[in-house]
């Protein structure tokens, strides 16, 4: 097996662990709120503080990946957030929960930029959409299975044990990554001459950078358009991360024992669509302009997410509503690999910083969603308003793709124009 596919396997597992540690908060929300005496709004506030920490450390994480490489960065941040995953199981009140989830978010912030940086060094441009799709597929497998696994563990050992068990997975991964991975394929003894030639032939960068083009980054319209578009996606995403099990149980009347299975079915639609989106974008890129190859599947996915979320909110038939919810989630997830591939297209040698910027500024929607959705549900007693608001936000994000130009690589004054 080519060494770069082993790298991809490591990152697939990492993304599964990342989302298991993140999503178990929603799966344990009911039991946690009962024991700690928390309202939906308070739980949502703790979830929003996780995203705040995530936002603050996304760009530093991307910069550190570009500067020092993904080996050191991912090893250290995975150990960090695994420690705070374990500490979540020791929370005793709202204040402690907010502090722990904030610091947990600070650690997880570097995961996606770190992986993006690794992909930019280990994969030729023609394979990046598919590589990103596999990585995101790992996150969605973890996403889909977490509710089912967490509820099973919680039923047997209580909600606190879920966090302690999940924390161990991250520590094991970090040890394996530190031992095997190298920042550049040229440094890895498992890379053959043929594979190295294939990687070099389609790679547009050559060495880790000592600095980041902050002024150029902040003045770049592409980066701001990506971030604004991604904000609508993250708002919708955090409904599923924070509230899906609660919604399935409280709004659609599913018994607790079946909540994990129903949630997994909804989320697996997203996992499958994620792979399809990355594959389609790479296929299109070989036939049409890069702008069309990235825009077309992304805009179609976001518009589909908006259209199907409306009946998911309004239908009285629970089965049909959940089917529409699954289709909406799948449509939204189909854009994920495409979006991160666009970061690599635009970022070039600064792929980690650009992806970190998008995933930081673009988390504004995600930072507000857990708290605001909980507040809306507490005050209105209904889930319709937050779902309809998410549908509108998806539609706005689709329109913002008209301002994103993936073929325009970020350039600093001292770098030559890309061919």
C-alpha positions as a printed Julia matrix, in Angstrom:
419×3 Matrix{Float64}:
   0.0    0.0     0.0
   1.4    3.47   -0.87
   2.58   5.34    2.2
   0.3    8.31    1.5
  -2.73   6.03    1.87
  -1.48   5.02    5.3
  -1.28   8.71    6.17
  -4.86   8.98    4.99
  -5.81   6.03    7.2
  -4.32   7.75   10.25
  -6.26  10.92    9.5
  -9.47   8.96    8.88
  -9.2    7.46   12.37
  -8.28  10.84   13.86
 -11.4   12.44   12.44
 -13.55   9.62   13.82
 -12.03  10.16   17.28
 -12.39  13.94   16.94
 -16.11  13.7    16.36
 -16.66  10.99   18.94
 -15.15  13.29   21.56
 -17.16  16.24   20.27
 -20.56  14.66   19.62
 -20.84  12.63   22.81
 -21.76  15.93   24.5
 -25.07  15.93   22.63
 -25.64  12.22   23.21
 -25.2   12.59   26.99
 -27.03  15.94   27.22
 -30.23  14.55   28.76
 -28.54  12.59   31.54
 -26.04  15.39   32.17
 -28.75  18.04   32.46
 -30.77  15.86   34.83
 -27.82  15.31   37.18
 -26.42  18.85   37.04
 -29.82  20.61   36.9
 -29.24  22.42   33.59
 -31.75  23.89   31.12
 -31.51  23.61   27.33
 -30.21  27.17   27.19
 -27.46  26.41   29.73
 -26.4   23.26   27.91
 -26.37  25.24   24.68
 -24.22  27.91   26.32
 -21.64  25.27   27.29
 -21.71  23.99   23.71
 -21.17  27.5    22.37
 -18.13  27.98   24.62
 -16.61  24.87   23.03
 -17.01  26.55   19.62
 -15.58  29.82   20.98
 -12.38  28.03   22.0
 -12.38  26.34   18.61
 -12.7   29.7    16.84
  -9.89  31.36   18.78
  -7.32  28.65   18.07
  -8.14  27.64   14.49
  -5.82  30.16   12.82
  -2.95  29.6    15.31
  -3.38  25.86   14.73
  -3.16  26.3    10.97
  -0.12  28.55   11.29
   1.67  26.06   13.56
   0.91  23.23   11.12
   2.38  25.24    8.23
   5.38  26.31   10.33
   6.31  23.11   12.2
   4.37  20.38   10.38
   1.44  18.17   11.24
   3.48  15.6    13.17
   4.2   17.71   16.24
   0.99  19.73   16.07
  -1.46  16.83   15.9
   0.39  14.78   18.52
   0.23  17.58   21.07
  -3.3   18.81   20.46
  -4.8   15.31   20.5
  -3.24  14.67   23.91
  -4.54  18.08   25.08
  -8.13  17.58   24.04
  -8.18  13.96   25.23
  -7.34  15.24   28.7
 -10.28  17.66   28.58
 -12.55  14.96   27.19
 -11.79  12.96   30.34
 -12.33  16.06   32.52
 -15.8   16.59   31.02
 -16.76  13.41   32.84
 -15.76  15.1    36.1
 -17.81  18.31   35.64
 -19.85  19.26   38.71
 -21.79  22.38   37.65
 -22.38  24.78   34.76
 -19.27  26.87   35.4
 -16.94  23.88   35.43
 -18.62  22.47   32.32
 -18.2   25.76   30.42
 -14.5   26.03   31.36
 -13.75  22.43   30.41
 -15.59  22.59   27.08
 -13.89  25.88   26.21
 -10.42  24.39   26.76
 -11.47  21.23   24.92
 -12.42  23.41   21.93
  -9.04  25.17   22.05
  -7.37  21.81   21.54
  -9.63  20.45   18.82
  -9.2   23.62   16.77
  -5.98  22.44   15.14
  -7.25  19.07   13.91
  -8.69  20.05   10.54
  -5.97  22.6     9.61
  -3.33  20.07   10.66
  -4.83  17.43    8.39
  -5.19  19.96    5.56
  -1.5   20.82    5.87
  -0.54  17.13    5.81
  -2.65  16.54    2.69
  -1.03  19.49    0.91
   2.42  17.88    1.41
   1.54  14.23    0.88
  -0.95  14.31   -2.01
  -0.81  15.62   -5.57
  -3.46  18.2    -6.48
  -5.49  15.71   -8.52
  -6.11  13.54   -5.43
  -6.84  16.21   -2.85
 -10.62  16.31   -3.23
 -10.84  12.57   -2.66
  -8.3   12.7     0.18
 -10.33  15.4     1.93
 -13.48  13.35    1.31
 -11.95  10.3     3.03
 -10.83  12.42    5.99
 -14.26  14.0     6.32
 -15.87  10.58    5.89
 -13.95   9.46    8.97
 -15.37  12.4    10.92
 -18.88  11.53    9.75
 -18.5    7.85   10.66
 -17.47   8.97   14.13
 -20.35  11.44   14.11
 -22.88   8.8    13.05
 -21.8    6.11   15.48
 -21.22   8.25   18.56
 -24.84   8.58   19.68
 -25.35   4.83   19.39
 -22.08   3.97   21.19
 -22.4    6.69   23.83
 -26.0    5.82   24.71
 -25.07   2.12   25.01
 -22.12   2.96   27.3
 -24.17   5.47   29.27
 -26.97   2.98   29.85
 -24.49   0.56   31.4
 -21.97   2.78   33.22
 -23.45   6.29   33.33
 -22.73   9.42   31.3
 -19.44  10.27   32.99
 -17.78   6.98   31.94
 -18.45   7.78   28.29
 -15.91  10.63   28.39
 -13.27   8.61   30.2
 -13.48   5.76   27.68
 -13.4    8.07   24.66
 -10.36   9.96   26.04
  -8.22   6.81   25.87
  -8.77   6.51   22.11
  -7.1    9.86   21.46
  -4.02   9.03   23.55
  -3.5    5.77   21.63
  -3.83   7.57   18.29
  -1.32  10.28   19.27
   1.29   7.68   20.19
   0.92   5.91   16.84
   1.02   9.13   14.8
   4.13  10.45   16.58
   5.95   7.18   15.93
   5.06   6.68   12.24
   4.34   9.99   10.5
   6.84  12.41    8.97
   6.02  15.96    7.83
   7.4   15.48    4.33
   7.17  12.28    2.25
  10.84  12.75    1.33
  11.7   12.05    4.97
   9.71   8.8     5.25
  11.49   5.49    4.6
   8.23   3.88    3.46
   7.83   6.16    0.42
   9.07   4.56   -2.8
  10.78   6.5    -5.57
   7.74   6.03   -7.81
   5.35   7.3    -5.17
   7.58  10.27   -4.39
   7.66  11.19   -8.08
   3.86  11.0    -8.25
   3.51  13.26   -5.21
   6.12  15.76   -6.42
   4.65  15.85   -9.9
   1.33  17.19   -8.7
   2.42  19.16   -5.65
   2.61  22.93   -5.71
   4.61  23.53   -2.51
   8.04  22.42   -1.37
   8.84  23.4     2.21
   7.25  24.44    5.45
   7.0   28.22    5.74
   8.5   30.28    8.54
   5.86  32.98    8.4
   2.24  33.52    7.47
   0.88  36.17    5.09
  -1.43  37.8     7.62
  -1.98  41.08    5.74
  -2.58  39.29    2.45
  -4.87  36.78    4.14
  -7.05  39.42    5.79
  -7.31  41.44    2.56
  -8.23  38.44    0.41
 -11.85  38.36   -0.79
 -11.71  34.61   -1.36
 -10.89  33.94    2.29
 -13.74  36.15    3.53
 -16.23  34.65    1.07
 -15.21  31.13    2.14
 -15.61  32.07    5.79
 -19.02  33.69    5.35
 -20.26  30.71    3.32
 -18.96  28.25    5.91
 -20.75  30.07    8.71
 -24.12  28.97    7.33
 -22.9   25.4     7.06
 -21.61  25.37   10.65
 -24.86  26.81   12.03
 -26.72  23.86   10.54
 -24.04  21.39   11.59
 -24.21  22.34   15.25
 -27.91  21.56   15.38
 -26.9   17.95   14.67
 -23.85  17.98   16.95
 -25.58  19.51   19.96
 -29.27  18.79   19.6
 -30.02  15.85   17.27
 -30.59  13.15   19.97
 -32.66  15.61   22.05
 -34.7   16.59   18.98
 -35.33  12.97   17.99
 -36.5   12.09   21.49
 -38.45  15.21   22.46
 -39.81  16.52   19.15
 -40.35  13.24   17.32
 -41.23  10.96   20.22
 -38.55   8.3    19.75
 -37.79   6.21   22.86
 -34.32   6.65   24.37
 -33.28   3.09   23.5
 -33.87   3.78   19.79
 -32.48   7.34   19.69
 -28.92   6.22   18.94
 -30.04   4.03   16.04
 -32.23   6.76   14.51
 -29.49   9.37   14.93
 -26.94   7.05   13.31
 -29.25   6.51   10.33
 -29.63  10.27    9.83
 -25.92  10.91   10.16
 -24.81   8.04    7.92
 -26.58   9.81    5.07
 -24.12  12.64    5.62
 -21.15  10.27    5.63
 -22.13   8.76    2.26
 -22.85  12.17    0.72
 -19.5   13.47    1.92
 -17.63  10.85   -0.1
 -19.82  11.49   -3.14
 -19.19  15.25   -3.01
 -15.39  14.92   -2.98
 -15.44  12.31   -5.75
 -17.74  14.41   -7.92
 -15.65  17.55   -7.49
 -12.43  15.78   -8.53
 -14.18  14.22  -11.54
 -15.47  17.61  -12.58
 -12.06  19.22  -12.06
 -10.62  16.91  -14.72
 -13.25  18.04  -17.24
 -14.27  21.63  -16.5
 -12.79  24.77  -14.96
 -11.83  24.45  -11.29
 -14.31  27.2   -10.4
 -17.2   25.16  -11.81
 -15.92  21.91  -10.31
 -15.99  23.39   -6.81
 -19.03  25.67   -7.1
 -21.51  23.35   -8.77
 -21.62  20.51   -6.2
 -21.31  22.94   -3.27
 -24.18  25.19   -4.36
 -26.38  22.21   -5.22
 -25.69  20.66   -1.81
 -26.51  23.77    0.19
 -29.69  24.48   -1.76
 -30.78  20.86   -1.32
 -30.14  21.13    2.41
 -32.34  24.23    2.59
 -35.18  22.72    0.55
 -35.44  19.47    2.52
 -35.08  21.08    5.94
 -38.35  22.99    5.48
 -40.59  19.87    5.38
 -38.43  18.32    8.12
 -39.52  21.23   10.32
 -43.17  21.4     9.29
 -44.34  17.82    8.66
 -46.45  16.23   11.38
 -45.61  12.7    10.25
 -42.51  11.82   12.3
 -41.11   9.23    9.88
 -41.36  11.5     6.83
 -39.91  14.41    8.8
 -36.9   12.33    9.87
 -36.37  11.15    6.28
 -36.34  14.77    5.1
 -33.96  15.64    7.93
 -31.59  12.87    6.8
 -31.71  14.02    3.17
 -31.09  17.62    4.23
 -28.09  16.61    6.3
 -26.7   14.51    3.46
 -27.04  17.42    1.04
 -25.23  19.77    3.43
 -22.44  17.27    4.06
 -21.83  16.77    0.35
 -20.11  20.18    0.32
 -17.56  19.45    3.03
 -14.76  17.82    1.04
 -15.34  20.31   -1.78
 -14.99  23.24    0.61
 -11.77  21.99    2.19
 -10.34  21.14   -1.22
 -11.04  24.77   -2.18
  -8.94  25.85    0.83
  -6.03  23.84   -0.57
  -6.6   25.32   -4.03
  -6.55  28.86   -2.64
  -3.97  28.39    0.13
  -1.09  26.7    -1.7
   1.92  26.87    0.62
  -0.34  28.43    3.25
  -3.08  25.79    3.12
  -3.07  25.35    6.89
  -3.55  29.06    7.55
  -6.28  29.46    4.91
  -8.19  26.4     6.12
  -7.73  27.61    9.7
  -9.08  31.04    8.78
 -12.15  29.56    7.1
 -12.77  27.16    9.95
 -12.3   29.97   12.48
 -14.23  32.9    11.03
 -16.7   30.4     9.58
 -17.49  29.09   13.05
 -19.46  32.22   13.95
 -22.64  30.37   13.0
 -21.49  27.3    14.89
 -20.63  29.35   17.98
 -24.12  30.86   18.13
 -26.17  27.82   17.12
 -26.03  25.62   20.28
 -26.96  28.48   22.6
 -29.49  30.21   20.32
 -31.27  26.98   19.38
 -31.59  25.98   23.03
 -32.87  29.46   23.88
 -35.44  29.4    21.06
 -36.71  25.98   22.1
 -36.93  26.95   25.78
 -38.89  30.12   24.98
 -41.15  28.86   22.19
 -41.53  25.2    23.15
 -41.07  24.33   19.45
 -38.26  23.15   17.19
 -39.75  24.62   14.0
 -38.19  28.09   14.23
 -34.55  26.95   14.59
 -34.92  24.48   11.72
 -36.49  27.05    9.39
 -33.77  29.55   10.32
 -31.15  26.93    9.45
 -32.8   26.4     6.05
 -32.59  30.12    5.29
 -28.94  30.25    6.35
 -28.12  27.32    4.02
 -29.66  29.23    1.09
 -27.56  32.33    1.84
 -24.41  30.18    1.97
 -25.22  28.7    -1.43
 -25.37  32.19   -2.94
 -22.0   33.1    -1.4
 -20.25  30.49   -3.57
 -20.7   32.94   -6.45
 -17.97  35.06   -4.81
 -15.48  32.2    -4.26
 -12.77  31.71   -6.93
 -10.79  28.52   -6.17
  -8.42  29.03   -9.11
  -7.0   32.22   -7.53
  -4.21  31.07   -5.23
  -3.25  33.27   -2.29
  -0.01  35.08   -3.13
   2.32  37.1    -0.93
   4.43  39.93   -2.4
   7.56  37.71   -2.36
   6.04  34.59   -3.91
   5.85  33.9    -7.64
   2.44  33.58   -9.27
   1.29  29.96   -9.42
   1.31  28.35  -12.86
